């Protein structure tokens, strides 16, 4: 009986030992399986993250490379020097009319010559040389002007003039009153349309004397607005009036002045005109001064260019005052008389600068 008990006890212990071993093996396999799954998942997710990161970095790299290429391309564009052939032929214009007309004619000549790779030339005794620092060559009697162009309309841009070519000498007859002929040469023109020192100095001293009567109202912030009132022949010459020339009325001038007053509370208007009597009778505001009469035409325009902005009535003289002042400009949109002969030769978009304000 004692042996039976011992045998049973032994078998029980053996069973427990084997069970424990089995449980340990199962536990180990389970743990191993969990670990494998864990690391597999982590590796998988890590792999996806790495792949995404790598693609992002590659995309960034590609963008960076693209930016570098674009930068190089832009640099090449900005540093490219366009070489032009040395011009061998000449361009000239038949100067006619008074000062405003001749300023237009030379400006357009210069722009046309620049566009066609021609050398602009004007007479040695040209009125413009006496007034401005014009630095182009003199006309030479031995130059044969083989190609001639006759302007069809005085205040309309004619594109054929910008493509006449460089193989012949060019002579142009016309008033050429359009900014489109010389917009591409503005920088050079502004340098040449600088008044001769003697004129500039006299104009400045006259300007200071003109505004001296308002010295108690002038401050460092005072804005000066030039008003050129053209009347004269455009009012009194019946043939001109019939043709389509007209003058700006006082309602336009007042409206333009009030517009500037809204923009600049501290303001002084400087008036120049070929009819100062009419101006003084009609423009009686306290913020107005008048250029004294009797000056040469170039002196009035030089005086007015000491201002900051411009009100233009009619005529090329006032047009060029505004261009030289180079500030805010208001112009009279009632010129020329609608449906007149002059209106058929006029295009406002070709004549007035696009930033100027019609009123």
C-alpha positions as CSV (number, residue, x, y, z in Angstrom):
1,X,0.0,0.0,0.0
2,X,2.8,2.3,0.8
3,X,4.3,1.6,-2.6
4,X,1.0,2.5,-4.3
5,X,0.9,5.8,-2.7
6,X,4.5,6.6,-3.6
7,X,3.8,5.6,-7.2
8,X,0.8,7.8,-7.5
9,X,2.7,10.7,-6.0
10,X,5.5,10.2,-8.5
11,X,3.1,10.1,-11.4
12,X,1.5,13.3,-10.2
13,X,4.8,15.1,-9.9
14,X,5.8,13.9,-13.4
15,X,2.5,15.2,-14.8
16,X,2.9,18.5,-13.2
17,X,6.5,18.8,-14.5
18,X,5.5,17.9,-18.0
19,X,2.5,20.3,-17.9
20,X,4.8,23.1,-16.7
21,X,7.2,22.4,-19.5
22,X,4.4,22.4,-22.0
23,X,3.1,25.6,-20.7
24,X,6.5,27.2,-20.8
25,X,7.0,26.0,-24.4
26,X,3.6,27.4,-25.3
27,X,4.3,30.7,-23.5
28,X,7.7,31.0,-25.3
29,X,6.1,30.3,-28.7
30,X,3.4,32.8,-28.0
31,X,5.9,35.4,-26.9
32,X,8.0,34.7,-29.9
33,X,5.0,35.1,-32.2
34,X,4.0,38.4,-30.5
35,X,7.6,39.7,-30.9
36,X,7.7,38.7,-34.6
37,X,4.4,40.4,-35.3
38,X,5.4,43.5,-33.3
39,X,8.7,43.9,-35.2
40,X,7.0,43.2,-38.5
41,X,4.4,45.8,-38.0
42,X,7.0,48.3,-36.8
43,X,9.3,47.6,-39.7
44,X,6.4,47.9,-42.0
45,X,5.2,51.3,-40.6
46,X,8.7,52.5,-40.3
47,X,9.3,51.5,-43.9
48,X,6.2,53.5,-45.1
49,X,7.3,56.5,-43.1
50,X,10.8,56.3,-44.4
51,X,9.5,55.9,-47.9
52,X,7.2,58.9,-47.5
53,X,10.0,61.0,-46.0
54,X,12.4,60.0,-48.8
55,X,9.8,61.0,-51.4
56,X,9.2,64.3,-49.7
57,X,12.9,64.9,-49.6
58,X,13.2,64.0,-53.2
59,X,10.3,66.2,-54.2
60,X,11.9,69.1,-52.2
61,X,15.2,68.4,-53.9
62,X,13.6,68.4,-57.3
63,X,11.9,71.7,-56.5
64,X,15.2,73.1,-55.3
65,X,16.9,72.0,-58.4
66,X,14.1,73.5,-60.5
67,X,14.5,76.8,-58.5
68,X,18.2,76.8,-59.2
69,X,17.5,76.2,-62.9
70,X,15.0,79.0,-63.0
71,X,17.4,81.3,-61.2
72,X,20.1,80.5,-63.6
73,X,17.7,81.1,-66.5
74,X,16.6,84.4,-65.0
75,X,20.2,85.4,-64.4
76,X,20.9,84.5,-68.0
77,X,18.0,86.7,-69.1
78,X,19.0,89.7,-67.1
79,X,22.7,89.5,-68.0
80,X,22.1,88.9,-71.7
81,X,23.5,91.9,-73.6
82,X,21.7,92.6,-76.9
83,X,24.1,93.9,-79.4
84,X,23.0,96.2,-82.2
85,X,24.6,96.9,-85.5
86,X,26.3,100.2,-85.7
87,X,23.9,102.4,-87.6
88,X,25.0,103.6,-91.0
89,X,22.1,105.6,-92.3
90,X,20.3,108.8,-91.1
91,X,16.9,110.1,-90.2
92,X,15.7,113.6,-90.2
93,X,12.4,115.5,-89.9
94,X,11.0,118.6,-91.6
95,X,10.8,121.0,-88.6
96,X,7.7,123.2,-88.7
97,X,5.4,125.0,-86.3
98,X,6.3,126.7,-83.1
99,X,8.1,125.4,-80.0
100,X,5.6,122.8,-78.8
101,X,5.4,121.3,-82.3
102,X,9.1,121.2,-82.7
103,X,9.6,119.5,-79.4
104,X,7.1,116.8,-80.6
105,X,8.9,116.5,-84.0
106,X,12.3,115.9,-82.5
107,X,11.1,113.5,-79.8
108,X,9.3,111.4,-82.4
109,X,12.3,111.6,-84.8
110,X,14.5,110.3,-82.0
111,X,12.2,107.4,-81.2
112,X,11.7,106.5,-84.8
113,X,15.5,106.5,-85.4
114,X,16.1,104.4,-82.3
115,X,13.5,101.9,-83.4
116,X,14.9,101.5,-86.9
117,X,18.6,101.7,-86.0
118,X,19.1,105.0,-87.7
119,X,21.2,108.1,-86.7
120,X,18.9,111.1,-85.9
121,X,20.2,114.4,-87.2
122,X,18.8,118.0,-86.9
123,X,20.1,121.4,-88.2
124,X,23.0,123.0,-86.3
125,X,21.0,126.1,-85.8
126,X,17.9,124.3,-84.6
127,X,15.7,126.2,-82.0
128,X,15.8,123.1,-79.8
129,X,19.6,123.2,-79.5
130,X,19.5,126.8,-78.1
131,X,16.9,125.8,-75.5
132,X,17.7,122.2,-74.6
133,X,20.8,120.0,-74.2
134,X,20.1,118.1,-77.4
135,X,23.1,116.0,-78.3
136,X,22.5,114.5,-81.7
137,X,24.4,115.1,-84.9
138,X,24.0,118.0,-87.4
139,X,22.4,117.6,-90.8
140,X,24.8,117.5,-93.6
141,X,24.0,118.9,-97.0
142,X,25.8,116.0,-98.6
143,X,23.4,113.4,-97.0
144,X,20.9,112.3,-99.6
145,X,17.6,111.5,-97.9
146,X,16.4,108.8,-100.2
147,X,13.3,107.4,-98.3
148,X,10.6,110.0,-97.7
149,X,7.6,109.5,-95.5
150,X,4.6,111.9,-95.4
151,X,2.5,111.8,-92.3
152,X,-1.2,111.1,-92.9
153,X,-2.6,112.4,-89.7
154,X,-1.1,114.9,-87.3
155,X,-2.2,113.4,-83.9
156,X,-2.5,109.7,-84.7
157,X,0.3,107.1,-84.3
158,X,1.3,105.6,-87.6
159,X,3.0,102.2,-87.1
160,X,4.7,102.0,-90.5
161,X,7.2,104.6,-89.3
162,X,8.5,102.2,-86.7
163,X,9.5,99.6,-89.3
164,X,11.0,101.6,-92.2
165,X,14.2,99.7,-91.7
166,X,17.9,100.8,-91.6
167,X,19.0,100.4,-95.2
168,X,18.2,103.9,-96.4
169,X,18.3,107.5,-95.1
170,X,14.9,108.6,-94.0
171,X,13.2,112.0,-94.2
172,X,9.8,112.5,-92.5
173,X,7.4,115.4,-93.0
174,X,4.7,115.8,-90.3
175,X,3.9,116.9,-86.8
176,X,4.2,113.4,-85.3
177,X,2.2,114.2,-82.2
178,X,2.0,110.9,-80.4
179,X,3.8,109.6,-77.3
180,X,3.9,106.2,-78.9
181,X,6.7,107.2,-81.2
182,X,9.2,107.8,-78.4
183,X,7.9,106.0,-75.3
184,X,10.8,103.4,-75.6
185,X,13.4,106.2,-75.6
186,X,12.0,108.3,-72.7
187,X,15.1,108.1,-70.5
188,X,17.4,109.5,-73.2
189,X,14.9,112.1,-74.2
190,X,14.5,113.4,-70.6
191,X,18.2,113.8,-70.4
192,X,18.3,115.8,-73.7
193,X,15.2,117.8,-72.8
194,X,17.1,119.4,-70.0
195,X,17.1,123.2,-70.3
196,X,20.3,125.0,-71.0
197,X,21.8,126.2,-67.7
198,X,21.2,129.9,-68.4
199,X,17.5,129.3,-69.1
200,X,17.1,126.9,-66.1
201,X,18.7,129.4,-63.7
202,X,16.6,132.4,-64.9
203,X,13.4,130.3,-64.8
204,X,14.1,129.2,-61.2
205,X,14.7,132.8,-60.1
206,X,11.5,134.0,-61.9
207,X,9.5,131.2,-60.3
208,X,10.7,132.2,-56.9
209,X,9.8,135.8,-57.5
210,X,6.4,134.8,-58.8
211,X,5.4,132.8,-55.8
212,X,7.0,135.3,-53.4
213,X,3.6,137.2,-53.0
214,X,2.3,134.1,-51.3
215,X,5.3,133.5,-49.1
216,X,3.3,133.6,-45.9
217,X,1.2,130.7,-47.1
218,X,4.1,128.6,-48.5
219,X,5.5,125.8,-46.3
220,X,7.8,122.8,-46.9
221,X,4.7,120.8,-47.8
222,X,3.3,123.2,-50.4
223,X,2.5,121.5,-53.7
224,X,2.8,123.6,-56.8
225,X,0.5,122.9,-59.8
226,X,1.2,124.4,-63.2
227,X,-1.8,125.6,-65.3
228,X,-1.1,126.5,-68.9
229,X,-4.1,128.3,-70.5
230,X,-3.9,128.4,-74.3
231,X,-6.3,130.8,-75.9
232,X,-5.0,133.3,-78.5
233,X,-5.2,132.0,-82.0
234,X,-7.4,129.0,-81.0
235,X,-10.0,131.5,-79.8
236,X,-9.6,134.4,-82.1
237,X,-8.6,132.9,-85.5
238,X,-11.9,132.0,-87.1
239,X,-10.3,129.6,-89.6
240,X,-8.8,127.7,-86.7
241,X,-12.1,127.6,-84.8
242,X,-13.9,126.4,-87.9
243,X,-11.2,123.7,-88.5
244,X,-11.8,122.3,-85.0
245,X,-9.5,124.1,-82.6
246,X,-11.2,125.0,-79.3
247,X,-10.3,126.3,-75.9
248,X,-11.0,125.1,-72.4
249,X,-13.7,126.9,-70.5
250,X,-13.6,128.1,-66.9
251,X,-15.8,125.3,-65.6
252,X,-13.1,122.8,-66.7
253,X,-10.3,124.8,-65.0
254,X,-12.3,125.2,-61.8
255,X,-13.1,121.5,-61.7
256,X,-9.5,120.5,-62.3
257,X,-8.3,122.9,-59.6
258,X,-10.8,121.6,-57.1
259,X,-9.7,118.0,-57.8
260,X,-6.1,119.0,-56.9
261,X,-7.3,120.8,-53.8
262,X,-8.9,117.6,-52.5
263,X,-5.6,115.7,-53.1
264,X,-3.3,118.4,-51.7
265,X,-4.7,120.8,-49.0
266,X,-1.5,122.8,-49.0
267,X,-1.4,124.0,-52.7
268,X,-0.5,126.9,-54.9
269,X,-1.4,127.2,-58.6
270,X,1.0,128.8,-61.0
271,X,-0.7,130.1,-64.2
272,X,1.0,130.8,-67.5
273,X,-0.9,131.9,-70.6
274,X,-1.0,133.7,-73.9
275,X,-4.0,135.5,-72.5
276,X,-3.2,136.6,-68.9
277,X,-5.9,139.3,-69.0
278,X,-8.6,136.6,-69.3
279,X,-6.9,134.4,-66.7
280,X,-6.7,137.2,-64.1
281,X,-10.4,138.2,-64.7
282,X,-11.6,134.6,-64.3
283,X,-9.2,132.8,-61.9
284,X,-9.4,134.9,-58.8
285,X,-8.7,132.4,-56.1
286,X,-6.4,133.2,-53.3
287,X,-4.2,130.1,-54.0
288,X,-3.1,131.4,-57.5
289,X,-0.2,133.3,-58.8
290,X,0.5,134.4,-62.4
291,X,3.7,134.3,-64.4
292,X,4.6,137.9,-65.5
293,X,4.0,138.6,-69.2
294,X,6.6,139.3,-71.8
295,X,8.8,136.2,-71.4
296,X,10.1,134.2,-74.3
297,X,8.1,131.0,-75.0
298,X,10.8,128.8,-73.7
299,X,11.0,130.8,-70.5
300,X,7.3,130.3,-69.6
301,X,7.5,126.6,-70.0
302,X,10.8,126.4,-68.1
303,X,9.2,128.4,-65.2
304,X,6.2,126.1,-65.1
305,X,8.4,123.0,-64.9
306,X,9.4,124.1,-61.4
307,X,6.0,122.8,-60.4
308,X,5.0,119.3,-59.2
309,X,1.8,118.7,-61.2
310,X,0.0,120.1,-64.2
311,X,-3.4,121.2,-65.5
312,X,-3.4,121.2,-69.3
313,X,-6.0,123.1,-71.4
314,X,-5.2,122.7,-75.2
315,X,-2.2,122.8,-77.4
316,X,1.2,121.1,-77.7
317,X,2.9,123.8,-75.5
318,X,0.8,122.7,-72.5
319,X,1.3,119.0,-73.4
320,X,5.0,119.4,-73.1
321,X,4.8,121.4,-69.9
322,X,3.0,118.4,-68.4
323,X,5.5,115.9,-69.8
324,X,8.5,117.8,-68.5
325,X,6.9,118.3,-65.1
326,X,6.2,114.6,-65.0
327,X,3.7,114.6,-62.2
328,X,-0.1,114.1,-62.0
329,X,-1.7,115.6,-65.1
330,X,-5.3,116.5,-65.8
331,X,-6.2,117.4,-69.4
332,X,-9.2,118.9,-71.2
333,X,-11.1,116.2,-73.0
334,X,-13.2,118.6,-75.0
335,X,-10.4,119.1,-77.6
336,X,-10.8,119.1,-80.5
337,X,-14.3,120.1,-81.5
338,X,-16.3,116.9,-82.1
339,X,-16.9,115.9,-85.8
340,X,-14.6,118.7,-87.1
341,X,-11.9,118.3,-89.7
342,X,-9.3,118.3,-86.9
343,X,-11.2,115.6,-85.0
344,X,-10.7,113.3,-88.1
345,X,-6.9,113.7,-87.7
346,X,-6.9,113.2,-83.9
347,X,-6.9,110.1,-81.7
348,X,-6.9,110.8,-77.9
349,X,-5.4,107.5,-77.0
350,X,-2.4,108.2,-79.3
351,X,-2.1,111.8,-78.2
352,X,-2.5,111.8,-74.4
353,X,-0.4,109.6,-72.1
354,X,-2.5,106.8,-70.7
355,X,-1.9,107.8,-67.0
356,X,-3.1,111.4,-67.7
357,X,-6.6,112.1,-66.4
358,X,-9.3,113.4,-68.8
359,X,-11.8,115.9,-67.4
